[in-house]
């Protein structure tokens, strides 16, 4: 059986090419999202609840597929791809909510970080001139100061990479979400992740107090039986992160279940979560993403490992549905009614007011 890298044409003589795993994973992520939103048309996530209120219904089918990508690549937590799957899903859900696609990063196509003003420029220039500029943007992994593989934003005291962001130069950041992922060595790494998250929240909240600030933690479900005390402590701490006046507006836990046969050989260490240095990100010199063929990508997506999301094992106050609803509502409550018109319309169509 061919490896997924060979299927996508990114393997030479049985060895993965120098392109990063992220560059190879992006075509699969994009295919999954594109299938769920044909021609960029997203379904409405809002539904009426029994109590007469509106509820946000996440697309867990898409999440399960996205979470299968890092498993297919045997990508460790340190690679960043398991957490990237969560980032892609969150940006997809925000588009389902009705926010402008190009205003939410990461975007559903390369380059992942592209200012909305540049997108508007592309739309405004004559059609005969557009392909040349688009080709230049697509040819490089990133153009410092214009495009990027990841977004860093200045908090009160230091630059911090933010995983999912909605922003424009006229408004500043309106939504900032940090994501983390932990699949093993829970007791060893949990205290560090919580400590880092408290610092990140305060740093961002003090400079951007009106922005909707969220935190999503992806956990492998093995924590429930391997380290139940750690699980209880971690859920409690993440819940408290969403109740502090100077921390996150909303927090969330996604419990992920998959078989040991597809688990990566992880040594239990976590990605570094350091303060960002000023200047271009190191990813700005990265190679462009893999230009994989559609048929190969479709075959790879069709063979993704099975993943389940255990929503019943997460407290209501950490539920992904409530998390997304709070963040969307926070953004709409803090902007004029003539902004985010589609996002408001989607709620009105369902709620009737």
Long-range contacts (C-beta under 8 A, 24 or more apart in sequence): 4-72, 4-73, 4-300, 5-73, 7-296, 7-299, 7-300, 8-290, 8-292, 8-293, 8-296, 8-297, 8-300, 9-290, 9-292, 9-293, 9-296, 10-290, 10-292, 18-287, 19-287, 19-290, 20-286, 20-287, 21-73, 21-75, 21-79, 21-81, 22-79, 22-80, 22-81, 22-84, 22-149, 22-289, 23-286, 23-287, 23-288, 23-289, 23-290, 24-73, 24-290, 24-292, 25-69, 25-70, 25-73, 25-75, 25-81, 25-84, 26-110, 26-289, 26-290, 27-289, 27-290, 27-291, 27-292, 27-297, 28-69, 28-72, 28-297, 28-300, 28-301, 28-304, 29-66, 29-69, 29-84, 29-85, 29-88, 30-108, 30-109, 31-294, 31-297, 31-298, 31-301, 32-62, 32-65, 32-66, 32-69, 32-301, 33-62, 33-66, 33-88, 33-92, 33-108, 34-108, 35-301, 36-61, 36-62, 36-92, 37-92, 37-95, 37-96, 40-101, 40-108, 42-92, 42-95, 42-96, 42-98, 43-96, 44-96, 44-98, 44-346, 44-349, 44-350, 45-93, 45-96, 45-97, 45-324, 45-346, 46-97, 46-346, 46-347, 46-349, 46-350, 46-351, 47-350, 48-350, 48-351, 54-325, 54-347, 54-350, 54-351, 55-321, 55-325, 56-97, 56-321, 56-322, 56-324, 56-325, 56-328, 57-321, 58-93, 58-320, 58-321, 58-324, 59-92, 59-93, 59-96, 60-309, 60-311, 62-89, 62-92, 63-89, 63-254, 63-309, 64-306, 64-307, 64-308, 64-309, 65-301, 65-304, 65-307, 67-218, 67-256, 67-258, 67-307, 68-258, 68-304, 68-305, 68-306, 68-307, 69-304, 70-264, 71-258, 71-262, 71-263, 71-264, 71-304, 71-305, 71-307, 72-262, 72-300, 72-303, 72-304, 72-305, 74-262, 74-264, 74-265, 75-264, 76-264, 76-265, 76-266, 76-267, 77-181, 77-182, 77-183, 77-184, 77-264, 77-266, 77-269, 77-270, 77-271, 78-266, 78-269, 78-270, 78-271, 80-271, 82-181, 82-183, 82-218, 83-163, 83-179, 83-180, 83-181, 83-218, 83-271, 86-163, 86-179, 86-181, 86-216, 86-218, 86-254, 87-163, 87-164, 87-179, 90-163, 90-164, 90-177, 90-179, 90-216, 90-324, 91-164, 93-324, 94-164, 94-166, 94-175, 94-324, 94-328, 97-324, 97-328, 97-343, 97-346, 98-340, 98-342, 98-343, 98-344, 98-345, 98-346, 99-166, 99-331, 99-340, 99-342, 99-343, 100-342, 103-166, 103-167, 103-168, 104-164, 104-165, 104-166, 104-175, 105-151, 105-164, 105-165, 105-166, 105-167, 106-164, 110-138, 110-288, 110-289, 111-137, 111-138, 111-142, 111-143, 111-147, 111-148, 111-149, 112-147, 112-148, 112-149, 112-150, 113-142, 113-147, 113-148, 113-149, 113-150, 113-151, 114-146, 114-147, 115-146, 115-169, 116-168, 116-169, 117-168, 117-169, 118-146, 118-147, 138-288, 139-288, 140-288, 141-283, 141-284, 141-285, 141-286, 141-287, 141-288, 141-289, 142-281, 142-283, 142-284, 142-285, 142-286, 143-284, 144-280, 144-284, 145-280, 148-280, 148-281, 148-283, 148-284, 149-281, 149-283, 149-284, 149-286, 150-281, 150-283, 152-276, 152-281, 153-204, 153-208, 154-207, 155-200, 155-203, 155-204, 155-206, 155-207, 155-208, 156-202, 156-203, 156-204, 156-206, 156-207, 157-203, 158-203, 158-275, 158-276, 159-275, 159-276, 159-277, 159-278, 160-200, 160-203, 160-204, 160-275, 160-276, 161-276, 161-281, 162-204, 166-331, 171-335, 171-339, 172-208, 172-211, 173-208, 173-211, 174-211, 174-212, 174-331, 174-334, 174-335, 175-211, 175-212, 175-214, 175-327, 175-330, 175-331, 176-204, 176-208, 176-211, 176-212, 176-213, 176-214, 177-213, 177-214, 177-215, 177-216, 177-327, 178-214, 178-215, 178-216, 179-215, 179-216, 179-217, 179-218, 180-215, 180-216, 180-217, 180-218, 181-217, 181-218, 181-219, 182-217, 182-218, 182-219, 182-220, 182-223, 182-270, 183-219, 183-220, 183-222, 183-256, 183-263, 183-264, 183-266, 184-220, 184-222, 184-266, 184-268, 185-268, 185-269, 186-219, 186-223, 186-226, 186-227, 186-230, 186-231, 186-234, 187-227, 187-230, 188-268, 189-268, 189-269, 189-270, 190-230, 190-233, 190-234, 192-270, 193-217, 193-270, 193-273, 194-234, 194-237, 194-238, 194-241, 196-273, 197-238, 197-241, 198-241, 198-247, 200-273, 201-241, 201-244, 201-246, 201-247, 201-248, 202-246, 202-247, 205-246, 205-247, 205-248, 206-246, 210-334, 212-249, 212-250, 212-326, 212-327, 212-328, 212-330, 212-331, 212-334, 213-247, 213-248, 213-249, 213-250, 214-248, 214-249, 214-250, 214-251, 214-252, 214-323, 214-326, 214-327, 215-241, 215-242, 215-248, 215-250, 215-251, 215-252, 216-251, 216-252, 216-253, 216-254, 216-320, 216-323, 217-251, 217-252, 217-253, 217-254, 218-253, 218-254, 218-256, 219-253, 219-254, 219-255, 219-256, 220-255, 220-256, 220-257, 220-258, 221-255, 221-256, 221-257, 221-310, 221-313, 224-255, 224-313, 235-314, 235-315, 235-318, 238-318, 239-315, 239-317, 239-318, 242-317, 242-318, 249-326, 249-327, 249-330, 250-322, 250-323, 250-326, 250-327, 250-330, 251-318, 251-323, 252-318, 252-319, 252-320, 252-322, 252-323, 252-324, 253-314, 253-318, 254-309, 254-314, 254-320, 255-309, 255-310, 255-311, 255-313, 255-314, 256-307, 256-308, 256-309, 256-310, 257-307, 257-308, 257-309, 257-310, 258-305, 258-306, 258-307, 258-308, 259-305, 259-306, 262-305
